[in-house]
Amino acid sequence: INTFIFAHSSQTGGAAAGGSGSGSSVMSLVNPSKTQRAAVRCKGNKLWKQWKDLFLVLMEDRRQLFLFDSEDSGKPRFVLELPNGERVVRPVDGSLFAPRSHCFQLITREHTLYVDAGSEVALHEWKHQLAQ
């Protein structure tokens, strides 16, 4: 299982406009369920020993989470598949990533993500969108 860790800076809906899979640019994604700028770290991956600042786009209708280098990227760095019934969203104790206190864990068959939503409102939005 690959593990990624995300930290905050969120936006809801809007800004991106549907492509498909790894060839999609941010601008080609229509009606995202949620977007967020986030610091990302991949445990066990030599390339990402330090936090990376990425832009996340959740496309719930396609059951995918896109990770881009920036809001105007032409290609995602990574696309996480989020099949219904094969993902779990769990709260994370605030002391685990202190001072980050608005975290949750997203578990799929192949990946485990830790997300710091940055605020109580954004945390609720992410959990609501991912639980659908």
Secondary structure, 3 states (H helix, E strand, C coil): CEEEEEECCEECCCCCCCCCHHHCCHHHCCCCCEEEEEEEEEECCHHHCCCEEEEEEEEHHHCEEEEECCCCCCCCCEEEECCCCCEEEEECCCCCCCCCCCEEEEEECCEEEEEECCCHHHHHHHHHHHHC
